[in-house]
């Protein structure tokens, strides 16, 4: 089974509308949709915005449905001029840019308890996801995706995250999804369509670009399920 987690409804709609034999169940306040997509078992959920909601959703999905792999998909802001609106960032790793125990002598971003900064995504899943992005005619870049409980629209803050973590995109859930998957030894990858341009701040029309980017991201995920999921088993 493949699990797909999104933060917002607009990010999951294009996937859920094609699921067959659909059933729904609410666990920990989150609605999980289960069925088949291209003959493959699948479970999806909208976790809500932010790291805590993402963690709750991921843990509930793992305990209840035991997926073989989890994909976290949706939109992100770019941190590089190599990615622009509707290009796609694929995770080589994830970090949590707002994790900071540096006053105790730790490096910024260190995740206490597992004692690493970068959580590696599954290399095979990420590679095949990048192929799917390219097959649908979109530009992709594989690198570190940074998460934090902040909506980043400041050029200075983007520069801080990029410079400290060498990240290519920032959002609010992927690092938490990866953290839970890492602890539970579940392969994962994060895919994010870009909803803004490098250096953009208040000039971006986020609702318009977010919906367009979410559709692109969903198309790539559906192709992954159709063509590559069996290779992960």
PABAGU-981902 format. One record per residue: residue in one letter; y, z, x of N, C-alpha, C in turn. Coordinates in nm, 3 decimals, always signed. Example, Ala and Ser with C-alpha at 12.3 -4.5 7.8 and 13.67 -1.06 7.14 Angstrom:
   residu      n_yy      n_zz      n_xx     ca_yy     ca_zz     ca_xx      c_yy      c_zz      c_xx
        A    -0.569    +0.780    +1.319    -0.450    +0.780    +1.230    -0.330    +0.780    +1.320
        S    -0.225    +0.708    +1.285    -0.106    +0.714    +1.367    +0.003    +0.787    +1.290
//
This chain:
   residu      n_yy      n_zz      n_xx     ca_yy     ca_zz     ca_xx      c_yy      c_zz      c_xx
        X    -0.120    +0.000    +0.084    +0.000    +0.000    +0.000    +0.125    +0.000    +0.088
        X    +0.224    -0.073    +0.043    +0.353    -0.074    +0.110    +0.456    -0.002    +0.025
        X    +0.534    +0.084    +0.088    +0.641    +0.155    +0.019    +0.776    +0.095    +0.054
        X    +0.862    +0.084    -0.043    +0.997    +0.030    -0.021    +1.097    +0.128    -0.079
        X    +1.190    +0.172    +0.004    +1.291    +0.268    -0.037    +1.429    +0.207    -0.021
        X    +1.510    +0.220    -0.125    +1.650    +0.175    -0.121    +1.738    +0.290    -0.167
        X    +1.865    +0.284    -0.127    +1.959    +0.389    -0.168    +2.017    +0.362    -0.306
        X    +2.037    +0.235    -0.340    +2.107    +0.201    -0.463    +2.026    +0.104    -0.548
        X    +2.052    +0.106    -0.678    +1.977    +0.022    -0.770    +1.995    -0.126    -0.739
        X    +2.116    -0.165    -0.699    +2.138    -0.307    -0.671    +2.051    -0.356    -0.555
        X    +2.004    -0.262    -0.472    +1.923    -0.300    -0.357    +1.776    -0.319    -0.392
        X    +1.731    -0.265    -0.504    +1.590    -0.273    -0.541    +1.563    -0.367    -0.657
        X    +1.666    -0.401    -0.735    +1.646    -0.479    -0.857    +1.572    -0.610    -0.831
        X    +1.610    -0.681    -0.726    +1.550    -0.812    -0.700    +1.404    -0.802    -0.657
        X    +1.362    -0.685    -0.617    +1.221    -0.662    -0.583    +1.145    -0.619    -0.708
        X    +1.200    -0.520    -0.778    +1.129    -0.466    -0.895    +1.107    -0.570    -1.005
        X    +1.197    -0.665    -1.017    +1.184    -0.763    -1.126    +1.063    -0.853    -1.108
        X    +1.005    -0.857    -0.989    +0.888    -0.942    -0.965    +0.758    -0.862    -0.955
        X    +0.765    -0.730    -0.967    +0.644    -0.649    -0.962    +0.562    -0.668    -1.089
        X    +0.431    -0.688    -1.074    +0.340    -0.702    -1.186    +0.261    -0.572    -1.206
        X    +0.204    -0.556    -1.325    +0.124    -0.437    -1.359    +0.207    -0.310    -1.332
        X    +0.329    -0.312    -1.377    +0.427    -0.211    -1.340    +0.408    -0.081    -1.416
        X    +0.409    +0.030    -1.342    +0.413    +0.163    -1.401    +0.521    +0.244    -1.330
        X    +0.574    +0.344    -1.398    +0.675    +0.429    -1.336    +0.635    +0.576    -1.349
        X    +0.680    +0.653    -1.254    +0.652    +0.796    -1.252    +0.767    +0.866    -1.181
        X    +0.805    +0.983    -1.230    +0.913    +1.059    -1.168    +0.856    +1.175    -1.088
        X    +0.891    +1.180    -0.962    +0.848    +1.287    -0.871    +0.971    +1.338    -0.798
        X    +0.992    +1.468    -0.798    +1.108    +1.529    -0.732    +1.240    +1.466    -0.777
        X    +1.244    +1.429    -0.904    +1.365    +1.372    -0.961    +1.387    +1.226    -0.928
        X    +1.292    +1.163    -0.860    +1.305    +1.023    -0.818    +1.204    +0.939    -0.895
        X    +1.248    +0.825    -0.947    +1.159    +0.735    -1.020    +1.091    +0.640    -0.923
        X    +0.959    +0.644    -0.922    +0.879    +0.553    -0.840    +0.820    +0.445    -0.929
        X    +0.833    +0.321    -0.885    +0.777    +0.207    -0.957    +0.659    +0.153    -0.877
        X    +0.543    +0.149    -0.941    +0.421    +0.106    -0.872    +0.363    -0.016    -0.941
        X    +0.301    -0.104    -0.864    +0.238    -0.223    -0.918    +0.192    -0.314    -0.808
        X    +0.193    -0.444    -0.834    +0.153    -0.542    -0.733    +0.263    -0.646    -0.716
        X    +0.280    -0.690    -0.593    +0.375    -0.796    -0.560    +0.301    -0.895    -0.471
        X    +0.285    -1.019    -0.521    +0.207    -1.121    -0.450    +0.066    -1.070    -0.422
        X    +0.011    -0.993    -0.518    -0.125    -0.942    -0.505    -0.140    -0.821    -0.415
        X    -0.031    -0.769    -0.363    -0.035    -0.653    -0.274    +0.010    -0.528    -0.349
        X    -0.056    -0.416    -0.323    -0.014    -0.290    -0.384    +0.121    -0.247    -0.327
        X    +0.209    -0.200    -0.414    +0.344    -0.170    -0.372    +0.398    -0.053    -0.453
        X    +0.482    +0.027    -0.392    +0.554    +0.131    -0.464    +0.698    +0.129    -0.415
        X    +0.793    +0.135    -0.508    +0.934    +0.130    -0.472    +1.007    +0.251    -0.529
        X    +1.121    +0.280    -0.471    +1.203    +0.390    -0.522    +1.347    +0.373    -0.480
        X    +1.437    +0.421    -0.566    +1.579    +0.434    -0.531    +1.602    +0.580    -0.497
        X    +1.632    +0.608    -0.371    +1.639    +0.747    -0.327    +1.773    +0.812    -0.360
        X    +1.879    +0.733    -0.369    +2.013    +0.789    -0.377    +2.079    +0.782    -0.241
        X    +2.206    +0.811    -0.236    +2.285    +0.793    -0.114    +2.281    +0.919    -0.028
        X    +2.256    +0.899    +0.101    +2.262    +1.008    +0.197    +2.126    +1.048    +0.251
        X    +2.131    +1.123    +0.361    +2.010    +1.155    +0.436    +1.916    +1.251    +0.362
        X    +1.971    +1.348    +0.289    +1.884    +1.443    +0.221    +1.805    +1.375    +0.110
        X    +1.873    +1.296    +0.026    +1.802    +1.222    -0.078    +1.697    +1.129    -0.017
        X    +1.730    +1.065    +0.093    +1.635    +0.974    +0.158    +1.513    +1.050    +0.207
        X    +1.533    +1.169    +0.262    +1.422    +1.248    +0.311    +1.333    +1.297    +0.197
        X    +1.395    +1.344    +0.089    +1.318    +1.388    -0.028    +1.231    +1.274    -0.079
        X    +1.291    +1.157    -0.093    +1.219    +1.041    -0.146    +1.103    +1.000    -0.054
        X    +1.129    +0.995    +0.075    +1.027    +0.951    +0.169    +0.909    +1.047    +0.171
        X    +0.938    +1.177    +0.174    +0.830    +1.276    +0.175    +0.749    +1.270    +0.046
        X    +0.817    +1.258    -0.068    +0.747    +1.249    -0.196    +0.660    +1.124    -0.201
        X    +0.713    +1.012    -0.153    +0.636    +0.887    -0.153    +0.511    +0.900    -0.067
        X    +0.525    +0.959    +0.048    +0.410    +0.973    +0.139    +0.303    +1.064    +0.079
        X    +0.345    +1.178    +0.025    +0.249    +1.274    -0.030    +0.180    +1.219    -0.155
        X    +0.258    +1.153    -0.242    +0.204    +1.108    -0.370    +0.126    +0.978    -0.359
        X    +0.176    +0.881    -0.277    +0.119    +0.747    -0.280    +0.053    +0.705    -0.149
        X    +0.072    +0.779    -0.042    +0.006    +0.752    +0.086    +0.022    +0.606    +0.130
        X    +0.144    +0.555    +0.139    +0.162    +0.415    +0.180    +0.120    +0.393    +0.326
        X    +0.075    +0.272    +0.355    +0.037    +0.236    +0.491    +0.159    +0.210    +0.578
        X    +0.267    +0.169    +0.515    +0.392    +0.139    +0.585    +0.506    +0.159    +0.488
        X    +0.621    +0.200    +0.539    +0.740    +0.216    +0.455    +0.853    +0.130    +0.510
        X    +0.917    +0.056    +0.420    +1.035    -0.022    +0.454    +1.155    +0.042    +0.386
        X    +1.261    +0.059    +0.460    +1.388    +0.104    +0.402    +1.484    -0.013    +0.409
        X    +1.526    -0.060    +0.295    +1.606    -0.182    +0.290    +1.735    -0.159    +0.214
        X    +1.833    -0.244    +0.239    +1.961    -0.233    +0.172    +2.073    -0.293    +0.253
        X    +2.187    -0.227    +0.254    +2.305    -0.281    +0.322    +2.354    -0.183    +0.428
        X    +2.435    -0.235    +0.520    +2.492    -0.154    +0.628    +2.621    -0.216    +0.676
        X    +2.696    -0.139    +0.751    +2.813    -0.192    +0.819    +2.777    -0.234    +0.960
        X    +2.835    -0.340    +1.007    +2.805    -0.386    +1.142    +2.881    -0.305    +1.246
        X    +2.821    -0.293    +1.363    +2.886    -0.229    +1.477    +2.902    -0.326    +1.593
        X    +2.878    -0.454    +1.566    +2.882    -0.554    +1.672    +2.935    -0.685    +1.619
        X    +3.000    -0.761    +1.706    +3.047    -0.892    +1.664    +2.935    -0.994    +1.659
        X    +2.812    -0.951    +1.690    +2.696    -1.039    +1.679    +2.639    -1.042    +1.538
        X    +2.688    -0.953    +1.451    +2.643    -0.949    +1.312    +2.764    -0.954    +1.221
        X    +2.761    -1.045    +1.124    +2.869    -1.055    +1.028    +2.811    -1.048    +0.888
        X    +2.896    -1.068    +0.788    +2.855    -1.051    +0.649    +2.730    -1.133    +0.617
        X    +2.628    -1.064    +0.561    +2.499    -1.119    +0.518    +2.406    -1.155    +0.633
        X    +2.446    -1.133    +0.759    +2.347    -1.129    +0.865    +2.263    -1.004    +0.846
        X    +2.153    -0.993    +0.922    +2.059    -0.884    +0.897    +2.028    -0.808    +1.026
        X    +2.039    -0.676    +1.018    +1.997    -0.589    +1.127    +1.857    -0.537    +1.098
        X    +1.770    -0.545    +1.199    +1.633    -0.495    +1.190    +1.617    -0.384    +1.293
        X    +1.551    -0.278    +1.255    +1.543    -0.161    +1.343    +1.440    -0.177    +1.453
        X    +1.485    -0.162    +1.577    +1.394    -0.131    +1.686    +1.375    +0.020    +1.689
        X    +1.482    +0.091    +1.650    +1.479    +0.237    +1.641    +1.589    +0.281    +1.546
        X    +1.585    +0.410    +1.511    +1.690    +0.467    +1.427    +1.739    +0.596    +1.493
        X    +1.866    +0.627    +1.469    +1.926    +0.752    +1.517    +2.008    +0.813    +1.404
        X    +2.041    +0.941    +1.421    +2.129    +1.010    +1.326    +2.257    +1.046    +1.402
        X    +2.362    +0.967    +1.379    +2.482    +0.980    +1.461    +2.560    +1.107    +1.434
        X    +2.533    +1.173    +1.320    +2.605    +1.296    +1.288    +2.528    +1.422    +1.324
        X    +2.415    +1.407    +1.391    +2.340    +1.522    +1.440    +2.399    +1.564    +1.575
        X    +2.451    +1.685    +1.581    +2.524    +1.724    +1.703    +2.509    +1.873    +1.731
        X    +2.420    +1.905    +1.823    +2.408    +2.042    +1.873    +2.452    +2.049    +2.018
        X    +2.545    +1.960    +2.054    +2.591    +1.954    +2.194    +2.656    +2.084    +2.242
        X    +2.718    +2.169    +2.156    +2.768    +2.296    +2.206    +2.659    +2.386    +2.264
        X    +2.533    +2.358    +2.229    +2.421    +2.434    +2.283    +2.364    +2.371    +2.409
        X    +2.427    +2.262    +2.453    +2.382    +2.194    +2.573    +2.293    +2.074    +2.548
        X    +2.272    +2.039    +2.420    +2.188    +1.924    +2.386    +2.270    +1.796    +2.391
        X    +2.206    +1.682    +2.416    +2.277    +1.555    +2.401    +2.310    +1.528    +2.255
        X    +2.420    +1.461    +2.230    +2.457    +1.425    +2.093    +2.347    +1.339    +2.030
        X    +2.309    +1.374    +1.909    +2.207    +1.298    +1.839    +2.066    +1.351    +1.855
        X    +2.046    +1.452    +1.940    +1.911    +1.506    +1.958    +1.863    +1.569    +1.827
        X    +1.741    +1.535    +1.787    +1.682    +1.587    +1.664    +1.597    +1.709    +1.699
        X    +1.651    +1.824    +1.672    +1.582    +1.948    +1.706    +1.447    +1.954    +1.636
        X    +1.346    +2.001    +1.707    +1.212    +2.011    +1.651    +1.121    +1.900    +1.699
        X    +1.174    +1.777    +1.702    +1.096    +1.667    +1.760    +1.156    +1.626    +1.894
        X    +1.277    +1.673    +1.921    +1.339    +1.664    +2.053    +1.350    +1.522    +2.108
        X    +1.387    +1.431    +2.023    +1.419    +1.295    +2.064    +1.548    +1.254    +1.993
        X    +1.612    +1.151    +2.045    +1.731    +1.096    +1.982    +1.696    +0.971    +1.903
        X    +1.631    +0.877    +1.967    +1.591    +0.753    +1.902    +1.448    +0.764    +1.849
        X    +1.431    +0.735    +1.721    +1.298    +0.730    +1.661    +1.255    +0.584    +1.656
        X    +1.145    +0.550    +1.722    +1.104    +0.409    +1.727    +1.046    +0.362    +1.594
        X    +1.092    +0.247    +1.549    +1.030    +0.181    +1.434    +0.900    +0.114    +1.479
        X    +0.817    +0.076    +1.384    +0.694    +0.005    +1.417    +0.728    -0.133    +1.469
        X    +0.687    -0.163    +1.591    +0.728    -0.288    +1.656    +0.673    -0.410    +1.584
        X    +0.549    -0.403    +1.536    +0.489    -0.517    +1.468    +0.559    -0.545    +1.335
        X    +0.585    -0.439    +1.260    +0.656    -0.455    +1.133    +0.794    -0.513    +1.156
        X    +0.866    -0.458    +1.255    +1.001    -0.506    +1.283    +1.001    -0.651    +1.327
        X    +0.905    -0.689    +1.411    +0.899    -0.828    +1.458    +0.873    -0.924    +1.344
        X    +0.779    -0.889    +1.257    +0.749    -0.977    +1.144    +0.864    -0.981    +1.044
        X    +0.935    -0.869    +1.030    +1.050    -0.868    +0.941    +1.159    -0.961    +0.993
        X    +1.182    -0.958    +1.124    +1.281    -1.047    +1.183    +1.243    -1.193    +1.160
        X    +1.115    -1.223    +1.168    +1.069    -1.360    +1.142    +1.100    -1.400    +0.998
        X    +1.078    -1.307    +0.905    +1.106    -1.337    +0.764    +1.253    -1.364    +0.742
        X    +1.339    -1.287    +0.807    +1.482    -1.307    +0.796    +1.520    -1.447    +0.841
        X    +1.464    -1.487    +0.954    +1.495    -1.620    +1.007    +1.439    -1.730    +0.919
        X    +1.323    -1.706    +0.856    +1.263    -1.807    +0.768    +1.348    -1.836    +0.646
        X    +1.422    -1.736    +0.601    +1.506    -1.761    +0.483    +1.646    -1.807    +0.524
        X    +1.661    -1.839    +0.652    +1.784    -1.901    +0.698    +1.896    -1.806    +0.733
        X    +1.863    -1.679    +0.759    +1.965    -1.582    +0.794    +1.956    -1.544    +0.942
        X    +2.067    -1.502    +0.996    +2.071    -1.455    +1.134    +2.028    -1.310    +1.138
        X    +1.945    -1.274    +1.237    +1.902    -1.135    +1.250    +1.928    -1.085    +1.391
        X    +1.937    -0.955    +1.402    +1.950    -0.889    +1.532    +1.870    -0.761    +1.525
        X    +1.778    -0.743    +1.619    +1.697    -0.622    +1.625    +1.759    -0.524    +1.722
        X    +1.776    -0.401    +1.679    +1.837    -0.300    +1.764    +1.834    -0.165    +1.697
        X    +1.916    -0.074    +1.745    +1.923    +0.061    +1.689    +2.013    +0.063    +1.566
        X    +1.963    +0.124    +1.459    +2.041    +0.143    +1.338    +2.075    +0.291    +1.327
        X    +2.203    +0.320    +1.309    +2.251    +0.458    +1.308    +2.280    +0.505    +1.166
        X    +2.241    +0.628    +1.137    +2.261    +0.686    +1.003    +2.340    +0.815    +1.012
        X    +2.416    +0.842    +0.908    +2.488    +0.968    +0.896    +2.541    +0.984    +0.757
        X    +2.576    +1.106    +0.720    +2.628    +1.132    +0.587    +2.778    +1.105    +0.581
        X    +2.812    +0.982    +0.618    +2.951    +0.938    +0.616    +2.953    +0.788    +0.586
        X    +3.047    +0.746    +0.501    +3.070    +0.603    +0.481    +3.170    +0.560    +0.588
        X    +3.125    +0.479    +0.680    +3.206    +0.446    +0.797    +3.288    +0.321    +0.770
        X    +3.421    +0.334    +0.765    +3.507    +0.217    +0.752    +3.624    +0.223    +0.850
        X    +3.609    +0.304    +0.952    +3.712    +0.317    +1.056    +3.666    +0.248    +1.183
        X    +3.751    +0.164    +1.239    +3.717    +0.095    +1.363    +3.691    +0.195    +1.475
        X    +3.766    +0.304    +1.479    +3.746    +0.404    +1.583    +3.610    +0.473    +1.570
        X    +3.571    +0.504    +1.447    +3.442    +0.569    +1.427    +3.327    +0.473    +1.457
        X    +3.343    +0.347    +1.420    +3.242    +0.248    +1.455    +3.225    +0.240    +1.606
        X    +3.336    +0.239    +1.677    +3.330    +0.232    +1.824    +3.260    +0.354    +1.882
        X    +3.285    +0.472    +1.824    +3.220    +0.594    +1.871    +3.068    +0.584    +1.856
        X    +3.022    +0.539    +1.739    +2.878    +0.529    +1.714    +2.815    +0.423    +1.805
        X    +2.882    +0.311    +1.816    +2.831    +0.204    +1.903    +2.823    +0.250    +2.048
        X    +2.925    +0.314    +2.096    +2.931    +0.352    +2.237    +2.834    +0.465    +2.271
        X    +2.812    +0.555    +2.177    +2.724    +0.669    +2.204    +2.577    +0.639    +2.182
        X    +2.547    +0.545    +2.093    +2.408    +0.521    +2.057    +2.363    +0.377    +2.079
        X    +2.453    +0.292    +2.125    +2.422    +0.150    +2.145    +2.363    +0.091    +2.016
        X    +2.421    +0.129    +1.904    +2.371    +0.087    +1.774    +2.436    -0.043    +1.729
        X    +2.363    -0.120    +1.646    +2.414    -0.248    +1.598    +2.462    -0.241    +1.453
        X    +2.423    -0.135    +1.381    +2.463    -0.121    +1.241    +2.461    +0.026    +1.203
        X    +2.539    +0.060    +1.100    +2.542    +0.199    +1.055    +2.531    +0.205    +0.903
        X    +2.462    +0.307    +0.855    +2.442    +0.330    +0.713    +2.413    +0.477    +0.692
        X    +2.349    +0.514    +0.580    +2.342    +0.656    +0.545    +2.201    +0.708    +0.515
        X    +2.097    +0.627    +0.536    +1.962    +0.671    +0.499    +1.852    +0.643    +0.601
        X    +1.860    +0.534    +0.674    +1.747    +0.487    +0.755    +1.699    +0.587    +0.859
        X    +1.792    +0.659    +0.923    +1.752    +0.756    +1.023    +1.670    +0.869    +0.964
        X    +1.702    +0.906    +0.841    +1.628    +1.011    +0.773    +1.491    +0.962    +0.728
        X    +1.483    +0.840    +0.676    +1.354    +0.781    +0.640    +1.265    +0.774    +0.764
        X    +1.322    +0.727    +0.875    +1.245    +0.718    +0.998    +1.199    +0.854    +1.048
        X    +1.283    +0.955    +1.035    +1.250    +1.091    +1.078    +1.127    +1.142    +1.002
        X    +1.128    +1.128    +0.870    +1.016    +1.175    +0.789    +0.889    +1.095    +0.820
        X    +0.904    +0.963    +0.835    +0.788    +0.880    +0.868    +0.730    +0.919    +1.004
        X    +0.817    +0.945    +1.100    +0.773    +0.984    +1.234    +0.691    +1.113    +1.230
        X    +0.741    +1.212    +1.157    +0.670    +1.340    +1.147    +0.535    +1.323    +1.078
        X    +0.528    +1.232    +0.980    +0.405    +1.209    +0.904    +0.317    +1.098    +0.961
        X    +0.361    +1.040    +1.073    +0.284    +0.933    +1.140    +0.259    +0.813    +1.049
        X    +0.366    +0.775    +0.976    +0.361    +0.656    +0.891    +0.447    +0.547    +0.954
        X    +0.393    +0.428    +0.979    +0.475    +0.319    +1.035    +0.591    +0.286    +0.943
        X    +0.705    +0.251    +1.001    +0.821    +0.220    +0.920    +0.909    +0.117    +0.991
        X    +0.996    +0.057    +0.913    +1.103    -0.027    +0.966    +1.220    -0.022    +0.870
        X    +1.339    -0.040    +0.923    +1.461    -0.044    +0.844    +1.520    -0.183    +0.854
        X    +1.555    -0.241    +0.742    +1.619    -0.372    +0.739    +1.748    -0.359    +0.660
        X    +1.858    -0.406    +0.719    +1.989    -0.389    +0.656    +2.068    -0.520    +0.663
        X    +2.104    -0.572    +0.546    +2.196    -0.685    +0.541    +2.338    -0.632    +0.556
        X    +2.419    -0.703    +0.630    +2.553    -0.657    +0.665    +2.651    -0.686    +0.553
        X    +2.731    -0.584    +0.518    +2.824    -0.596    +0.405    +2.969    -0.604    +0.449
        X    +2.993    -0.610    +0.581    +3.130    -0.619    +0.629    +3.132    -0.695    +0.761
        X    +3.251    -0.714    +0.817    +3.265    -0.778    +0.946    +3.302    -0.677    +1.052
        X    +3.275    -0.710    +1.178    +3.305    -0.619    +1.288    +3.454    -0.585    +1.286
        X    +3.484    -0.455    +1.290    +3.622    -0.411    +1.293    +3.688    -0.401    +1.158
        X    +3.619    -0.447    +1.052    +3.677    -0.440    +0.917    +3.694    -0.295    +0.873
        X    +3.796    -0.267    +0.797    +3.810    -0.135    +0.739    +3.844    -0.150    +0.591
        X    +3.962    -0.115    +0.551    +3.997    -0.119    +0.409    +4.011    -0.262    +0.356
        X    +4.005    -0.362    +0.443    +4.022    -0.500    +0.398    +3.896    -0.555    +0.332
        X    +3.782    -0.492    +0.353    +3.659    -0.550    +0.301    +3.646    -0.523    +0.151
        X    +3.591    -0.618    +0.079    +3.560    -0.603    -0.062    +3.416    -0.555    -0.071
        X    +3.396    -0.426    -0.053    +3.260    -0.373    -0.040    +3.171    -0.403    -0.160
        X    +3.212    -0.379    -0.286    +3.121    -0.405    -0.397    +3.070    -0.549    -0.402
        X    +3.159    -0.645    -0.373    +3.117    -0.785    -0.375    +3.018    -0.815    -0.265
        X    +3.052    -0.777    -0.143    +2.967    -0.808    -0.029    +2.837    -0.727    -0.032
        X    +2.842    -0.604    -0.084    +2.722    -0.521    -0.090    +2.617    -0.584    -0.180
        X    +2.658    -0.633    -0.295    +2.562    -0.697    -0.385    +2.502    -0.823    -0.324
        X    +2.585    -0.905    -0.263    +2.536    -1.027    -0.198    +2.442    -0.993    -0.084
        X    +2.480    -0.894    -0.002    +2.397    -0.854    +0.111    +2.264    -0.795    +0.064
        X    +2.267    -0.716    -0.042    +2.146    -0.654    -0.095    +2.046    -0.760    -0.140
        X    +2.095    -0.867    -0.202    +2.007    -0.974    -0.246    +1.940    -1.043    -0.127
        X    +2.015    -1.062    -0.019    +1.959    -1.124    +0.100    +1.850    -1.035    +0.160
        X    +1.878    -0.907    +0.168    +1.783    -0.812    +0.222    +1.654    -0.810    +0.139
        X    +1.668    -0.809    +0.008    +1.551    -0.807    -0.081    +1.467    -0.933    -0.065
        X    +1.531    -1.048    -0.047    +1.458    -1.173    -0.028    +1.372    -1.168    +0.097
        X    +1.425    -1.113    +0.205    +1.348    -1.102    +0.328    +1.231    -1.006    +0.312
        X    +1.253    -0.895    +0.242    +1.145    -0.799    +0.221    +1.033    -0.859    +0.137
        X    +1.069    -0.933    +0.034    +0.966    -0.997    -0.049    +0.883    -1.097    +0.033
        X    +0.948    -1.170    +0.122    +0.874    -1.263    +0.207    +0.781    -1.187    +0.300
        X    +0.825    -1.074    +0.351    +0.739    -0.991    +0.436    +0.614    -0.949    +0.359
        X    +0.632    -0.900    +0.238    +0.518    -0.858    +0.157    +0.423    -0.975    +0.134
        X    +0.477    -1.091    +0.106    +0.396    -1.208    +0.074    +0.319    -1.260    +0.195
        X    +0.384    -1.264    +0.312    +0.324    -1.334    +0.426    +0.268    -1.244    +0.536
        X    +0.318    -1.120    +0.547    +0.284    -1.043    +0.666    +0.219    -0.907    +0.639
        X    +0.222    -0.863    +0.515    +0.173    -0.727    +0.491    +0.027    -0.709    +0.531
        X    -0.057    -0.808    +0.505    -0.200    -0.794    +0.537    -0.223    -0.775    +0.686
        X    -0.128    -0.824    +0.770    -0.144    -0.810    +0.913    -0.128    -0.667    +0.959
        X    -0.071    -0.580    +0.874    -0.051    -0.441    +0.914    -0.175    -0.355    +0.889
        X    -0.271    -0.406    +0.812    -0.388    -0.325    +0.776    -0.493    -0.328    +0.884
//
